[in-house]
Amino acid sequence: MGIVGWTYVFVIASFSLYIGIAIRTRADTTQSFYVAGRGVPAIVNGMATGADWMSAASFISMAGLISFMGYTGTIYLMGWTGGYVLLALFLAPYLRKYGKFTVPEFVGERYYSQAARVVAVVCAIFISFTYVAGQMRGVGVVFSRFLEVPVEQGVLIGMLLVFVYATLGGMRGITYTQAAQYVVLIIAYLIPAAAISWKITGNPIPQFGFGDRVLEGQNAGMYLLEALDQIHRDLALPEYTAAYVPGKKSMVDVFAITLALMTGTAGLPHVLVRFYTVKSAKAARWSAMWALIFIGILYTTAPAVAAFARVNMIQTLNGTPYAEAPEWFKNWEKTGLIEFDDRNGDGIMVYSGRPEINELQVDPDIMVLANPEIARLPAWVVGLVAAGALAAALSTAAGLLLVISTSISHDLFKSIFIRNLSERAELRLARISAGVAVVIAGIFGIYPPGFVAQVVAFAFGLAASSFFPILVLGIFSQRVNKEGAISGMLTGILFTAGYIIYFRYINPTGGPDQWLFGISPEGIGSIGMLLNLVVTLTVSRFTPAPPAHVQRLIAEIRLPRMRPTGKLI
């Protein structure tokens, strides 16, 4: 059986599993739809959180970016994992103890303002649609290559699946579906990584193979990273392990992007809502711990996958006659994600860091997906990777779409426009909102604004600049008020969104010499976050303090509750 056949086997089997779980865990109340009935075990919630957060950017794009960026690509590893430390320490247990359905609901009640709640809803929807664009692009990339259908059809298939289990099961169905998707994606990531590590270094553990010696070829006997550095020097590329050298990001930009990703992680509404689904604040802490463990399995493997893919790609393509190009190259060339431009007419493919002679253009998003084919692994492994990539993209897309649905049905209609809305009508509205959101998400997937990880980085910047300061200050400061919160959120997200839009669409050729402090659009969320913080504190200082009942609420959130036995709840 070929790659297409195995891909259909794994995709149909996994999709059937997801839909079966959604049917079995169908939500019949708003509490089940919004927060899974608040009864999800911590380890299951940690697994679901890992799948929810490890999106197409983590599975497909992160290792691809590290493969091309080398040392600098660790901004994604440090930023996305470091953010979970912030989340576990400063937000998750307190938001769970507060005990509402959504982040905008917390903002509205903590800042005693419907206007603050509306601003939070707008921010949540804007962030979620930006984020979901990357997921749908990932779905399109997988389907276009492995099932040999147009990107548009691939996105439509993904839309249909998400529509079924997101609108049918709600948070309850999504939670258990995401737990299953985590199992699929982590197996799909580890099996080819271990096989390729064994082939290149003789060590089946990728994390150890990453620091081992190459067994065969012209670099035999050299440590893998030393070989990569030598290959890069020979091709006039910046050394793979070098930092802050010409051709790579500056220290300021690396710091800004890492900070934006960290604070953005701690401010993402679809991640934060996961901690409302467990029984207690203690369970929320354990959920965060389990999520870090499950995420760490993939994240410690990603640098090895990146290095293996980089070595294999360059050695397979550079200097090879186009007429003798490997089958995987021809297959990916059909998608338009890898291109050969024979500049000198000799028919020999040249990959170089010198733009005037480079003849190969490679989209970073293909590296993880193409890696098994480049390494000549069996067809069933390639099909398994495709199923894993879809699991990663669809799990996050479902979580994001639920945030959008909840924001519209619960935070706008139920809380502001139609306060006497019945539970049945609210549940129906939530499903309709999810359906509309799926359609809009599909449009973003067909017309994406950038690479998967690039789009996701924008979403993290928007989350950092809007939610993170407001949530942290809302928990740890009794003086911050509604005027400060509204001003801060608006300042942060408008500045960050404006900067991204300007350098992405209005002046896309603008580089470091035009960026503010040399900070790229991917990292500008850190400046937006600081502006939010300064504006919030300043405005709060010169306006009335929150009412006494709000200050009591803040104090109670931070106080631990004890069982009669003396144990923490």
Buried (B, 14 or more C-beta within 10 A) or exposed (E): EEBBEBBBBBBEEBBEBBBEBBEEBBBEBBBBBBBBBBEBBBBBBBBBBBBBBBBBBBBBBBBBBBBBBBBBBBBBBBBBBBBBBBBBEBBBBBBBBBBBBBBBBBBBBBBBBEBBBBBBBBBBBBBBBBBBBBBBBBBBBBBBBBBBBEBBBBBBBBBEBBBBBBBBBBBBBBBBBBBBBBBBBBBBBBBBBBBBBBBBBEBBBBBEBBBBBBBEEEBEEBBBBBBBBBBBBEBEBBBBEBBBEEEBBBEBBBBBBBBBBBBBBBBBBBBBBBBBBBBBBBBBBBBBBBBBEBBEBBBBBBBBBBBBBBBBBBBBBBEBEBEEBEEBBEBBBEBEBBEBEEEEEEEBBBBBBEEEEBBBEBBBBBBBBBBBBBBEBBBBBBBBBBBBBBBBBBBBBBBBBBBBBBBBBBBBBBBBEEEEBEEEBBBEBBBBBBBBBBEBBBBBBBEBBBBBBBBBBBBBBBBBBBBBBBBBBBBEBBEBBBBBBBBBBBBBBBBBBEBBBBBBEEEEEBEEEEBEEBBBBBBBBBBBBBBBBBBBBEBBEEEEEBEEEBBEBBEEBEEEEEEEEEEEE
